[in-house]
Amino acid sequence: MPRDISTPMVAPMLSNYIRPCFMAILTFHSETKYVWTGPCDLIYAGNTYKGVGDFGKLAAVVEGTDVQAYGSSISLSGIDPALLAECLADIQLGAPATIFFALLDSNGSIFGTPYPLFVGTVDKPTIQMGTQAMTIALALENKLSNLSRANMRRYTNADQQLYYPGDTFFQSVESLNDQALLWLA
Protein backbone atom coordinates (compact mmCIF):
# COMPACT_ATOMS: atom_id res chain seq x y z
CA MET A 1 0.00 0.00 0.00
CA PRO A 2 1.43 3.45 -0.87
CA ARG A 3 2.78 5.39 2.08
CA ASP A 4 0.91 8.61 1.39
CA ILE A 5 -2.70 7.41 1.34
CA SER A 6 -4.64 9.54 3.82
CA THR A 7 -5.53 7.92 7.15
CA PRO A 8 -9.32 8.20 6.64
CA MET A 9 -8.96 6.12 3.43
CA VAL A 10 -7.13 3.23 5.09
CA ALA A 11 -10.04 1.88 7.20
CA PRO A 12 -12.53 1.64 4.28
CA MET A 13 -9.86 -0.04 2.12
CA LEU A 14 -9.39 -2.75 4.74
CA SER A 15 -13.13 -3.33 5.15
CA ASN A 16 -15.24 -5.72 3.08
CA TYR A 17 -17.22 -2.91 1.46
CA ILE A 18 -15.65 -0.10 -0.51
CA ARG A 19 -16.92 2.16 -3.27
CA PRO A 20 -13.91 3.20 -5.36
CA CYS A 21 -13.98 5.88 -8.02
CA PHE A 22 -11.56 7.74 -10.24
CA MET A 23 -11.43 11.49 -10.68
CA ALA A 24 -9.54 13.44 -13.36
CA ILE A 25 -8.48 17.02 -13.85
CA LEU A 26 -7.77 17.83 -17.50
CA THR A 27 -6.69 21.22 -18.81
CA PHE A 28 -7.98 22.37 -22.19
CA HIS A 29 -7.64 25.64 -24.13
CA SER A 30 -11.07 26.87 -23.07
CA GLU A 31 -11.16 25.66 -19.45
CA THR A 32 -10.11 23.02 -16.94
CA LYS A 33 -12.46 20.02 -16.91
CA TYR A 34 -13.21 18.02 -13.78
CA VAL A 35 -14.66 14.55 -14.44
CA TRP A 36 -15.20 11.37 -12.48
CA THR A 37 -16.41 7.83 -13.11
CA GLY A 38 -19.84 8.21 -11.50
CA PRO A 39 -23.21 8.95 -13.10
CA CYS A 40 -23.89 12.37 -11.52
CA ASP A 41 -22.03 15.48 -10.38
CA LEU A 42 -19.60 15.21 -7.45
CA ILE A 43 -18.42 18.26 -5.53
CA TYR A 44 -14.95 18.08 -4.02
CA ALA A 45 -12.58 20.87 -2.92
CA GLY A 46 -14.84 23.53 -4.40
CA ASN A 47 -14.86 21.95 -7.87
CA THR A 48 -17.77 20.18 -9.54
CA TYR A 49 -16.67 16.92 -11.13
CA LYS A 50 -18.97 15.97 -14.00
CA GLY A 51 -20.02 12.34 -14.01
CA VAL A 52 -19.16 10.50 -17.23
CA GLY A 53 -20.44 7.11 -16.05
CA ASP A 54 -20.16 4.41 -18.71
CA PHE A 55 -19.02 6.92 -21.34
CA GLY A 56 -15.61 7.40 -19.74
CA LYS A 57 -12.73 4.93 -19.73
CA LEU A 58 -9.37 4.95 -17.99
CA ALA A 59 -6.47 2.82 -19.19
CA ALA A 60 -4.23 1.03 -16.72
CA VAL A 61 -1.93 3.21 -14.65
CA VAL A 62 1.42 1.43 -14.43
CA GLU A 63 4.26 2.03 -11.99
CA GLY A 64 7.68 0.46 -11.92
CA THR A 65 10.90 0.43 -9.94
CA ASP A 66 13.12 1.49 -12.84
CA VAL A 67 13.44 5.05 -14.12
CA GLN A 68 10.99 4.88 -17.00
CA ALA A 69 8.14 7.11 -18.14
CA TYR A 70 4.93 5.09 -18.00
CA GLY A 71 1.92 6.71 -19.60
CA SER A 72 -1.82 6.15 -19.51
CA SER A 73 -4.87 7.28 -21.45
CA ILE A 74 -8.35 8.52 -20.78
CA SER A 75 -11.23 8.40 -23.25
CA LEU A 76 -14.75 9.70 -23.62
CA SER A 77 -17.28 8.08 -25.92
CA GLY A 78 -20.73 9.09 -27.10
CA ILE A 79 -19.61 12.45 -28.51
CA ASP A 80 -21.61 13.89 -31.41
CA PRO A 81 -19.43 13.70 -34.58
CA ALA A 82 -20.54 17.25 -35.49
CA LEU A 83 -18.41 18.47 -32.56
CA LEU A 84 -15.16 16.92 -33.87
CA ALA A 85 -13.53 20.18 -35.00
CA GLU A 86 -14.48 21.95 -31.77
CA CYS A 87 -13.13 19.07 -29.65
CA LEU A 88 -9.83 18.90 -31.51
CA ALA A 89 -9.35 22.69 -31.34
CA ASP A 90 -9.83 22.60 -27.56
CA ILE A 91 -7.22 19.88 -26.86
CA GLN A 92 -4.01 21.41 -25.59
CA LEU A 93 -0.93 19.23 -26.01
CA GLY A 94 1.38 19.41 -23.01
CA ALA A 95 -1.38 20.63 -20.68
CA PRO A 96 -1.48 19.24 -17.12
CA ALA A 97 -3.52 16.10 -16.42
CA THR A 98 -4.07 14.42 -13.05
CA ILE A 99 -5.95 11.22 -12.22
CA PHE A 100 -7.01 10.48 -8.63
CA PHE A 101 -8.24 7.37 -6.85
CA ALA A 102 -10.92 8.04 -4.23
CA LEU A 103 -13.28 6.12 -1.96
CA LEU A 104 -16.92 7.08 -1.40
CA ASP A 105 -19.02 6.55 1.70
CA SER A 106 -22.68 5.48 1.63
CA ASN A 107 -23.77 9.13 1.13
CA GLY A 108 -21.52 9.57 -1.91
CA SER A 109 -19.00 11.75 -0.06
CA ILE A 110 -15.27 11.22 -0.42
CA PHE A 111 -13.30 9.57 2.42
CA GLY A 112 -10.13 11.50 3.26
CA THR A 113 -8.03 12.92 0.45
CA PRO A 114 -8.05 11.35 -3.03
CA TYR A 115 -4.78 9.63 -3.92
CA PRO A 116 -3.05 10.97 -7.08
CA LEU A 117 -2.54 7.91 -9.30
CA PHE A 118 -1.10 9.74 -12.28
CA VAL A 119 0.31 13.22 -12.78
CA GLY A 120 1.47 14.17 -16.24
CA THR A 121 0.59 16.00 -19.42
CA VAL A 122 -1.79 15.54 -22.34
CA ASP A 123 -0.21 13.97 -25.41
CA LYS A 124 -1.79 13.14 -28.75
CA PRO A 125 -5.52 12.45 -29.16
CA THR A 126 -6.90 9.37 -30.92
CA ILE A 127 -10.31 9.57 -32.59
CA GLN A 128 -12.57 6.62 -33.41
CA MET A 129 -15.52 7.58 -35.58
CA GLY A 130 -18.83 5.76 -35.52
CA THR A 131 -22.06 6.38 -37.40
CA GLN A 132 -23.85 7.96 -34.45
CA ALA A 133 -21.07 8.89 -32.05
CA MET A 134 -17.30 9.14 -31.75
CA THR A 135 -14.73 8.35 -29.08
CA ILE A 136 -11.80 10.60 -28.28
CA ALA A 137 -8.91 9.11 -26.31
CA LEU A 138 -6.20 11.34 -24.85
CA ALA A 139 -2.81 9.76 -24.35
CA LEU A 140 -1.32 10.97 -21.07
CA GLU A 141 2.42 11.29 -20.76
CA ASN A 142 4.43 11.03 -17.56
CA LYS A 143 6.69 13.96 -16.68
CA LEU A 144 9.67 11.59 -16.77
CA SER A 145 9.34 11.43 -20.56
CA ASN A 146 11.04 14.85 -20.62
CA LEU A 147 14.27 13.10 -19.63
CA SER A 148 14.54 11.59 -23.11
CA ARG A 149 14.11 14.96 -24.87
CA ALA A 150 17.01 17.21 -25.73
CA ASN A 151 17.21 20.45 -23.77
CA MET A 152 17.01 23.31 -26.24
CA ARG A 153 18.41 25.89 -23.83
CA ARG A 154 21.82 27.40 -24.52
CA TYR A 155 24.20 28.80 -21.94
CA THR A 156 24.41 32.20 -23.62
CA ASN A 157 23.40 35.70 -22.61
CA ALA A 158 20.83 35.90 -25.43
CA ASP A 159 19.10 32.70 -24.26
CA GLN A 160 19.13 33.86 -20.64
CA GLN A 161 17.51 37.17 -21.63
CA LEU A 162 14.61 35.29 -23.25
CA TYR A 163 13.68 33.67 -19.94
CA TYR A 164 15.01 36.21 -17.41
CA PRO A 165 15.25 39.72 -18.93
CA GLY A 166 17.81 41.89 -17.19
CA ASP A 167 19.76 38.97 -15.68
CA THR A 168 23.51 39.38 -16.31
CA PHE A 169 24.75 35.96 -15.18
CA PHE A 170 25.80 34.78 -18.68
CA GLN A 171 26.98 38.21 -19.82
CA SER A 172 30.64 37.19 -20.18
CA VAL A 173 30.19 33.70 -21.65
CA GLU A 174 30.87 34.74 -25.28
CA SER A 175 34.16 36.40 -24.28
CA LEU A 176 35.38 33.13 -22.73
CA ASN A 177 35.66 31.60 -26.22
CA ASP A 178 38.62 33.88 -26.98
CA GLN A 179 40.39 33.47 -23.63
CA ALA A 180 43.59 31.48 -23.39
CA LEU A 181 43.65 29.80 -20.00
CA LEU A 182 46.92 28.43 -18.68
CA TRP A 183 46.79 25.61 -16.18
CA LEU A 184 49.69 25.48 -13.78
CA ALA A 185 50.55 22.29 -12.06
Secondary structure by P-SEA (a helix, b strand, c coil): ccccccaaaaaaaaccbbbbbbbbbbbcccbbbbbccccbbbbcccbbbbbbcccccccbbbbcccbbbbbbbcccccccccaaaaaaaacccccbbbbbbbcccccccccccccccbbbbbcbbbbbbcccbbbbbbbbbcccccccccccccccaaaaaacccccccccaaaaaaabbbbbcc
